Amino acid sequence: MRHLIIGVLIAALLAGCAPWIGIEKISPGMSKAEVFQHMGKPDSASGSGNQEYFWYRPLNRPWERYYIHLVNGKVESYGPLGSDQELQ
């Protein structure tokens, strides 16, 4: 029983170390379809003209938020909210 508890605690600690989203697979120049393939549908989105913003929250870190900024349907920038994103 003790080993089970220790194993569960270690798994919980490791699960909390990295967000459970595919942001590490995103790179500049990717298409919107590629973003959806890696990330799924965003939690929220906005945009106008040729610009779009997608926001995602990791399931294991609901207090964090990540953005992806697309211009003309291609990734221009991305990262954790609070980094050098442009907000409208």
C-alpha positions as CSV (number, residue, x, y, z in Angstrom):
1,M,0.0,0.0,0.0
2,R,2.8,2.4,0.9
3,H,4.5,1.8,-2.6
4,L,1.2,2.6,-4.3
5,I,0.8,5.9,-2.4
6,I,4.4,6.9,-3.3
7,G,3.9,5.9,-6.9
8,V,0.7,8.0,-7.1
9,L,2.4,11.0,-5.6
10,I,5.4,10.8,-8.0
11,A,3.0,10.5,-10.9
12,A,1.1,13.5,-9.7
13,L,4.2,15.6,-9.3
14,L,5.5,14.6,-12.8
15,A,2.1,15.4,-14.4
16,G,2.2,18.9,-12.9
17,C,5.6,19.7,-14.5
18,A,4.5,20.3,-18.1
19,P,1.3,21.6,-19.6
20,W,-0.8,18.9,-21.3
21,I,-1.1,20.8,-24.6
22,G,0.9,20.6,-27.8
23,I,2.4,24.1,-27.8
24,E,5.9,22.6,-28.1
25,K,4.9,21.3,-31.5
26,I,3.9,24.7,-32.8
27,S,6.4,26.7,-35.0
28,P,6.2,29.9,-37.0
29,G,4.7,29.5,-40.4
30,M,2.4,26.6,-39.6
31,S,-1.0,26.7,-41.1
32,K,-4.3,27.0,-39.1
33,A,-5.1,23.4,-40.0
34,E,-1.7,22.2,-38.6
35,V,-2.3,24.2,-35.4
36,F,-5.7,22.5,-34.9
37,Q,-4.1,19.1,-35.7
38,H,-1.6,19.5,-32.8
39,M,-3.6,21.6,-30.4
40,G,-7.3,20.9,-31.1
41,K,-9.9,23.6,-31.0
42,P,-9.0,26.6,-28.9
43,D,-10.8,27.5,-25.7
44,S,-11.4,30.9,-27.2
45,A,-10.5,32.8,-30.3
46,S,-10.7,36.3,-31.8
47,G,-9.5,38.2,-34.8
48,S,-10.2,40.7,-37.5
49,G,-9.0,41.1,-41.0
50,N,-6.0,38.9,-41.6
51,Q,-5.2,38.3,-37.9
52,E,-6.5,35.6,-35.5
53,Y,-5.7,34.8,-31.9
54,F,-6.3,31.4,-30.3
55,W,-6.1,30.8,-26.6
56,Y,-5.6,27.5,-24.8
57,R,-5.6,26.4,-21.2
58,P,-3.8,23.2,-20.1
59,L,-6.0,20.7,-18.3
60,N,-3.4,20.2,-15.6
61,R,-2.7,23.9,-15.2
62,P,-6.0,25.8,-15.6
63,W,-4.4,29.0,-14.2
64,E,-2.1,29.2,-17.2
65,R,-3.1,30.4,-20.7
66,Y,-1.2,30.1,-24.0
67,Y,-1.8,32.0,-27.2
68,I,-1.2,31.5,-30.9
69,H,-1.2,34.5,-33.2
70,L,-1.9,33.9,-36.9
71,V,-1.4,36.4,-39.7
72,N,-2.8,35.4,-43.1
73,G,-3.5,31.9,-41.8
74,K,0.1,31.2,-40.7
75,V,1.5,31.2,-37.2
76,E,3.3,34.5,-36.5
77,S,3.9,34.1,-32.7
78,Y,2.9,31.8,-29.8
79,G,3.7,31.2,-26.2
80,P,2.4,31.6,-22.7
81,L,0.1,34.6,-22.1
82,G,2.2,37.4,-20.7
83,S,5.2,36.8,-23.1
84,D,5.5,39.2,-26.1
85,Q,2.0,38.6,-27.5
86,E,0.0,41.4,-29.0
87,L,-3.5,41.8,-27.5
88,Q,-6.2,43.6,-29.2
